[in-house]
Amino acid sequence: MSGTTKERKPPESEKPPPATGLRRLLYVSAGLVCVGLAYLGAILPGLPTTPWVLLASYCFSRSSQRLNRWLKRSPIFGRLLRDWEEHRGIRRPVKVLAVCLVVTVVSLSIAFGPLPTWAKVVIGGLAVIGISTILFVVPTIPRAKRETGGSRPPLG
């Protein structure tokens, strides 16, 4: 059977075709909601930013290339998205800032918030889960890749 050809798999870098109709509207709406939550997360220390930005980019990549380009060019979220797409990780200073903010906000909430004891325990437990995720699950971009920018030529 030397004359048979194997079925060719598309490369993983190929993106699915953009959604149309109601599905596109749902993706765009979900992406805009995620961007709103990401902006809130950038302002409010208790709300994460990164997952909402990544989810918004996912939604926009399936519905609107214009909105996806806008998000990637954002001065607030653009670098985070580029780091994730190029290196599949987050820079160490971003992780340090996230952990410090979570610890500060949760500690202040537990110490000074008029919350019942069970709520303080739940908040503390969720904070531990969040910090553990940031530290041990989300990859850190190695310094060597950060300095060269991965696929970008080094400055100098």
C-alpha positions in Angstrom: 0.0 0.0 0.0 2.7 2.4 -0.9 0.3 4.5 -3.0 -1.9 5.6 -0.1 -1.3 9.0 1.4 -1.6 9.8 5.0 -4.2 12.4 6.1 -2.4 15.7 6.7 -3.0 17.4 10.0 -3.1 21.2 10.0 -0.3 22.9 11.9 -1.2 23.9 15.4 -0.4 27.5 14.6 -3.4 27.7 12.2 -6.3 29.5 13.8 -9.9 28.4 13.4 -12.0 30.5 11.1 -13.8 33.5 12.8 -17.2 32.8 14.1 -20.2 34.4 12.4 -23.7 35.4 13.3 -24.9 34.8 16.8 -21.8 33.0 17.9 -19.7 36.0 16.8 -21.9 38.3 18.8 -21.5 36.1 21.9 -17.7 36.0 21.5 -17.5 39.8 21.1 -19.8 40.4 24.1 -17.9 37.9 26.3 -14.6 39.5 25.2 -15.8 43.0 26.1 -17.1 41.8 29.5 -13.7 40.2 30.1 -11.9 43.4 29.2 -14.1 45.3 31.6 -13.3 42.8 34.4 -9.6 43.0 33.5 -9.6 46.8 33.9 -11.4 46.3 37.2 -8.8 43.8 38.2 -6.1 46.3 37.3 -7.7 48.8 39.7 -9.0 46.5 42.4 -6.2 44.4 44.0 -8.6 41.5 45.0 -9.7 40.8 41.4 -7.2 39.1 39.1 -6.4 40.7 35.8 -4.5 38.1 33.8 -7.2 35.5 33.4 -9.7 38.0 32.1 -7.2 39.4 29.6 -6.3 36.0 28.3 -10.0 35.1 28.0 -10.8 38.3 26.2 -8.0 37.7 23.8 -9.3 34.1 23.2 -12.8 35.5 22.5 -11.6 38.3 20.2 -9.4 35.9 18.3 -12.5 33.9 17.4 -14.7 36.8 16.6 -13.0 40.1 15.7 -9.4 40.5 14.5 -9.8 44.3 14.9 -10.7 44.0 18.6 -7.9 41.4 19.1 -5.3 43.8 17.6 -6.7 46.6 19.8 -6.3 44.5 22.9 -2.7 43.4 22.0 -1.8 47.1 21.4 -3.2 48.1 24.7 -0.6 49.9 26.9 -1.9 48.1 29.9 -2.5 44.6 28.7 -0.4 44.3 25.5 2.8 43.3 27.1 1.1 40.7 29.2 -0.5 39.1 26.1 2.7 39.2 24.1 4.5 37.5 27.0 1.8 34.8 27.2 1.8 34.2 23.4 5.5 34.2 22.9 6.6 32.5 26.2 3.5 31.0 27.7 4.3 32.6 31.0 4.4 35.8 33.1 7.3 37.9 34.1 8.7 37.6 37.6 7.9 41.3 38.6 4.3 40.8 37.6 4.1 37.7 39.8 5.7 39.5 42.7 3.3 42.4 42.4 0.3 40.1 42.2 1.3 38.1 45.3 2.1 41.3 47.3 -1.3 42.9 46.4 -3.2 39.7 47.2 -1.4 39.3 50.6 -1.9 43.0 51.5 -5.6 43.2 50.5 -6.5 39.8 52.1 -4.6 40.6 55.3 -6.3 44.0 55.6 -9.7 42.4 54.9 -9.2 39.7 57.5 -7.8 42.1 60.1 -10.1 45.0 59.7 -13.2 43.8 57.9 -16.4 43.4 59.8 -16.7 39.8 58.6 -17.8 36.6 60.4 -15.0 34.2 61.2 -16.1 31.7 58.6 -15.9 34.3 55.9 -12.4 35.3 57.0 -11.4 31.6 56.8 -12.9 31.3 53.3 -11.1 34.5 52.1 -7.8 33.3 53.5 -8.2 29.9 51.9 -9.1 31.4 48.5 -6.0 33.7 48.8 -3.8 30.7 49.5 -5.2 29.0 46.4 -4.7 32.1 44.3 -1.2 32.7 45.5 -0.3 29.0 45.0 -1.6 29.2 41.4 0.4 32.3 40.7 3.6 30.8 42.1 3.4 27.2 41.2 1.1 26.8 38.2 1.6 29.8 36.0 5.0 29.6 34.4 7.6 32.3 35.0 9.4 33.6 31.9 13.1 32.9 32.3 15.3 36.0 32.4 17.3 34.9 29.3 14.1 34.7 27.2 12.8 38.0 28.7 16.0 39.9 27.9 16.2 38.7 24.3 12.4 39.0 23.9 12.2 35.4 22.6 11.8 35.8 18.9 12.7 39.5 18.9 16.3 40.6 18.3 18.1 41.9 21.4 18.4 45.7 21.8 21.7 47.3 21.6 
